[in-house]
Amino acid sequence: MAFGASLGVTILGVIILGVTILGVTILGMRTRRLTRWTAGWMVGFALAIALSSCTAPSPSNPSVSDANPPVSSPDSAEKPPNQPSHQLQIVTTFLPITNFTQAVVGVNTMPAAELRATVSQLLPVNVAPHDYQAKPQDIQNLAQADVLIKNGLSLEQFLTDLIENADNSDLAVVDTSQGISTLAFEDVPLEEEHEHDNHDHEQDNQHDHGEFDPHIWLDPKKAIQQVENIRDALSTVDPDGAEIYTANAAAYISRLQSLDQDIRAALASYTGKAFVTYHDFANHFADSYDLEVVHLVSTPAANAAPEDVRRVIEAARALNSKPC
C-alpha cells in the first residue's frame, strides 16, 4: 500500500475526520466523552501504524541463538557476510518509539539474519505509560539489555526505579527528545481546573507529565528528529553498523517527510480552526499545522465535569470550530 494512501485512511481519518477518537465529538454543539486514556494514545498508535502499514508484518525478532546457529562442522554453511557476531539487545518503551527504532534497525526491511539488533517493547500495547506497572521480567530484560530507548520529557517517569533495580551499568539510555523544541502545557488556574468534586487530585498528581507536552511524535517533523537521535545513538553504541543505521533512517525519514507534506496539504483549509481532545496531548500536532486545540481535562486519569464540557463548548464556539 502506498504510504500516502495509508496516511489518508489512517492518520487523517483518525485525527481530523474522526475527532471522536480524540475524546470528544462536537456535533450540533453536543458533547460526548469516550474512555479516559484512549484519547491521546489512539492518535499515537495511529501514527505508528500508518508509518509501518506499507510493509508486511514480520515475526518477532529472532533471538541471538536463532540468528547465529552453532556451526557443527567445517562443511556447515557459513554465516552471511553482513551477519553480526553479536546482536544488540534493545528495549523500547512504547509503540511509536518501538516503530522508530525498528525502522532504524531494519526490522521488516532487512533479512532477519542480517539484523544487528533485536528490539523488544517494555509496555504491553494496551497499557499507557500512566498505567504501567513494572514486572520482575521487565527488570530482568533491562538487566540484560544493551540499549534502552525512551521518548523522554518526563513521560516515562517509571523508568527511574526500573533502571536502578536492573543494576546494569553498561546500559545505554537514549532520550529521543534531546534537542527537540518543547511546548509547555497550557497554564490553567487551579480553581478552574480542580473546582469540581469528582476530580481525583491524588491521581492527577500521580500522572503528572511534567512541565512540557511529551507527545512530540505527533508532529512528523519532530518524529524525524527522534529517528535521527535513535540513529546517532545506535551508531555510537555499534559503530560497525553505522552505515546500515544511517541508510535505514534516511529511508524512514523520507516517508515521514512525505507524511508531513500530505497532512499539511489536507489541513490547509483548516488553518486557525479548533479541534477537541479529551486530555491535553495534541499541542505539538496543532502547533505544527497552525491549528487550535481545546481539551477537556489535563491528564487522561481525570474525569470531566459539566463545567469542563461548558468550557470546551464555549472555547470551540469562540474559535469557530467546524462540526465533525
Summary of the structure (lengths in Angstrom):
residues: 324
radius of gyration: 21.4
end to end distance: 27.3
largest distance: 77.0
contacts: 1024
relative contact order: 0.17
helix: 46%
strand: 13%
